[in-house]
Amino acid sequence: MSTEQITNLMDNAEFDTWADIYAQARVAELISVTFSQFLQAPWEYLTTAGQETAVDCISNGFMPLLPKQAQASQKIQAAWASQDAELTPPKRNHLALVVSN
C-alpha cells in the first residue's frame, strides 16, 4: 500500500502524529523500514525497533530512546527473559489419581 493510499485512510492529524513518532523514534535508523511500511503496522515496527515506549514518551513531552539506548534495552529485556526461563520450574502433575477397589 502506498503512502498516498494510507493517507486517504487516516486523517491528517493521525498521519502527522505517526510521522513524528517515526522520525523521533528513529525507526528507519534502527530497522531500515520505510515510512509507508511503518504505517501498515506501526506498533509492530516500534516493538521490533525496541521503541515500544516511544508513543508514551512523546505524548508526555519526552524524547524516545536514542538508537543505542533502544539496542541496550532490547539486550537487557532478552537477558531478563532468559533468566526468567531458567528460574521457571518445569510443570509437573503434583497429584495422581489412584483408584483402589
C-alpha positions as CSV (number, residue, x, y, z in Angstrom):
1,M,0.0,0.0,0.0
2,S,1.4,3.4,-0.9
3,T,1.8,6.3,1.5
4,E,-0.9,8.2,-0.5
5,Q,-3.4,5.3,-0.1
6,I,-2.6,5.1,3.6
7,T,-3.1,8.9,4.0
8,N,-6.5,8.6,2.5
9,L,-7.5,6.0,5.2
10,M,-6.4,8.2,8.1
11,D,-6.9,11.9,8.9
12,N,-4.1,14.4,8.6
13,A,-3.6,14.7,12.3
14,E,-3.1,10.9,12.7
15,F,-0.8,10.8,9.7
16,D,1.3,13.7,11.2
17,T,1.4,12.0,14.6
18,W,2.8,8.8,13.1
19,A,5.2,10.8,11.0
20,D,6.5,12.5,14.2
21,I,6.8,9.2,16.0
22,Y,8.6,7.5,13.1
23,A,11.1,10.4,12.9
24,Q,11.7,11.0,16.6
25,A,12.0,7.3,17.4
26,R,14.5,6.9,14.5
27,V,12.7,3.8,13.3
28,A,14.4,3.9,9.9
29,E,17.8,4.1,11.5
30,L,17.1,1.1,13.8
31,I,15.4,-1.3,11.5
32,S,15.7,0.1,7.9
33,V,11.9,0.3,7.3
34,T,10.3,2.9,5.0
35,F,7.6,5.3,6.3
36,S,4.9,3.7,4.1
37,Q,5.9,0.2,5.5
38,F,5.8,1.6,9.0
39,L,2.3,3.0,8.6
40,Q,1.0,-0.5,7.8
41,A,1.9,-1.9,11.2
42,P,3.4,0.9,13.4
43,W,3.1,-0.9,16.7
44,E,4.9,-4.0,15.3
45,Y,7.7,-1.9,13.9
46,L,8.1,0.1,17.1
47,T,8.4,-3.1,19.1
48,T,10.9,-4.6,16.6
49,A,13.0,-1.4,16.8
50,G,12.9,-1.5,20.6
51,Q,10.9,1.7,20.8
52,E,7.7,0.3,22.5
53,T,7.7,3.3,24.8
54,A,8.1,6.0,22.1
55,V,4.4,6.9,22.0
56,D,4.2,7.3,25.7
57,C,7.4,9.3,25.9
58,I,6.4,11.7,23.1
59,S,2.8,12.2,24.5
60,N,4.3,13.1,27.9
61,G,6.8,15.6,26.4
62,F,9.9,13.4,26.4
63,M,12.1,12.2,23.6
64,P,12.0,8.4,22.9
65,L,15.1,6.3,23.4
66,L,18.2,7.0,21.3
67,P,19.2,4.1,19.0
68,K,22.0,2.9,21.3
69,Q,19.6,3.1,24.3
70,A,16.9,1.1,22.3
71,Q,19.5,-1.6,21.5
72,A,20.7,-1.8,25.1
73,S,17.1,-2.1,26.3
74,Q,16.5,-5.0,23.9
75,K,19.6,-6.8,25.2
76,I,18.5,-6.2,28.8
77,Q,15.0,-7.5,28.1
78,A,16.4,-10.6,26.4
79,A,18.7,-11.3,29.3
80,W,15.8,-10.9,31.8
81,A,13.6,-13.2,29.7
82,S,16.4,-15.8,29.6
83,Q,16.8,-15.6,33.4
84,D,13.1,-16.0,33.9
85,A,13.1,-19.1,31.7
86,E,15.9,-20.6,33.7
87,L,14.1,-19.8,37.0
88,T,10.7,-21.2,36.0
89,P,10.4,-24.7,37.4
90,P,9.2,-27.4,35.0
91,K,5.5,-28.1,35.1
92,R,4.6,-31.3,37.0
93,N,1.5,-33.0,38.0
94,H,1.6,-32.8,41.7
95,L,-1.3,-35.1,42.4
96,A,-2.0,-38.5,40.9
97,L,-5.4,-40.1,40.8
98,V,-5.3,-43.5,42.4
99,V,-8.2,-45.9,42.2
100,S,-8.5,-48.9,44.6
101,N,-11.2,-51.5,45.0
